Amino acid sequence: MKNEDVGKKIKQLRISKDLTQAELGRQLGVTYQAISNWENGRNTPDLQTVIKIAEIYKISVDELLLLADPYEGEYEPKHWGVRFLLFPILLLPLSFCISQFYLFSNTLMSMNALALFIDMILVLLIGFVKIKFRKNFYLLLTLLLVVVVLATSLPFVHYFNLTEIPYLHEVNQIESTYQIQNTRPESLDFKYLNRNIAIMYNPEYPDIYWFDINNDLEEMETVISTSNKPVLDVEKVGDKLYFTSYQYVNQDFSGDFELYSVNLTDFTITLVLSDTKPYKLFSKNDTLYLYSLQKTIMYENSSIYKLEGNNIALIQALDVRIVDAYYSNDEFTLSVNLPDSLNNVYTYNDLLEYQYKYFENDDQETFYLRKEETKLLTTYNGELVQLYGNIQPTGYMAEVENIHVVRSGFYIDSGTLLDSNFIELSMHSFYLENWRSGDGQFIFSTSPYDKYICLDGSTLYQLERVSRQVDQPLISNNIVRNILLFSSLPFISLIVTSGVGKIKRS
């Protein structure tokens, strides 16, 4: 033990308490000159004074006289539940909330990556800040990494559920060979060989456009040439695509009707049958049905036919004229035209036996139908209503013919994006450069909805889902957010390490 070393220790302890030499001297009952002599190593305090100094600074006499290191001692780990469960669990949502605050307008994958990055920083800080004894540290690190991967993949996904708040951002675009004509285009969306397929065509114009959404944007589109035959209707049944063509000849609406099948493997087209009157198509499971599309001036009833080979067989002659038809939920739903220009929606069972009608009173309004996976839509008094068993008004005023159904549960009405309850989403819920309101916007999605393709005019856009839950962040300045984020990391790490372990002095 040297006088100089003891003096340096006394000076270090005095300064740590923000005391002057005079103030320490008053506490010990000595002059400030005595304190100065001790600190300069000229002499040392007596035993009684040493004991008083140790009591003031709450250390042992051995520590004061440099016989023991005050920071040496036995490592006493806290309970394993606190070290390995409580603090890692608290760490994960903390880092995830920071990432959401920081990347409020970026993708879910980016937020997960940032959360993982922050967790790694904090784990490293846990290993190197305030920890003198690292027993079981690597076990803690491994456990944290496992929990991070699980936490950023499973429980927090619902909090950032992008199907509830869809926000689609343009990532790529190309010019399409598809051209929207004067009439509103028709679309057909289905799965084939686990591929997401969208069909587009313009009624009474040639060619069918096939979009394989699983492909890259540049290889997505295929033109199915109809050899200049105008397309009337399209329906997919099994592994074939059927389309009809009709060209009028005279005023009684007799003409050249043709039904073609398209092999979905190589897109070869085969003529199935010809007739002089037009038919519309719909399907039941793997069976193609046709109904006569009467367009004569005099009222005529419709009949329903089934395709058998290259012929059609009469299934049922009805006492109404069919306007539109769908099969779903083990029943046929038909929009019908009655004498005296009245209309209604009828349902028939699987054997085409009449069951009931949806509207108690026949109406002058013609009911067109639009089908999706769980709903059948029509328009009544200018309002969209849902069918199947009963009538459910939606509260949204629109023509059903203008509604485009997107597989992921929302709709487009002439360029306006609607959610599954037909509520207009905010302007921030959809983004597409040069987006315009009109009839030319169609969106097709893959399942489980991680890829969206938008057709707008003659341009094909690829969209991706983006988290947009904070339209107006509390701190809008990006530089300030960066400073707050990264300056908070050391502070957070110090809090977290308090749960790792503590030193028990001897």
Buried (B, 14 or more C-beta within 10 A) or exposed (E): EEBEEBBBBBBEBBEEEEBEBEBBBEEBEBEBEBBBBBBEBEEBBEEEBBEBBBEBBEBBBEBBBBEBEBEEBEEEEBEEEBBBBEBBEEBBBBBBEBBBBBBBBBBBEBBBBBBBEBBBBBBEBBBEBBBEBBEBBEEBBEBBBEBBEEBBEEEBEEEBEBEEBBBBBBEEBEEBEBEBEEEBBBBBBEEBEEEBBBBBBBBBBBBBBBBBBBBEBEEBBBEBEBEEBBBBBBBBBEEBBBBBBBEEEEEEBBBBBBBBBBEBEEBEBEEBBEBEBBBBBBBBEEBBBBBBBBBEEEEEBBBBBBBEEEEBEEBBEBEBBBBBBBBBEEBBBBBBBBEEEBBBBBBBEEEBEBEEBBBEEBBEBBBBBBBBEEBBBBBBEEBBBBBBEEBEEBEBEBEBEBBBBBBBBBBBBBBBBBBBEBEEBEEEBBBBEEBEEEBBBBBBBBEEBEBBBBBBBEBBBBBBBBBBBEEEEEEEEEEEBEEBBEEEBEEBBEEBBEBBBEBEEE
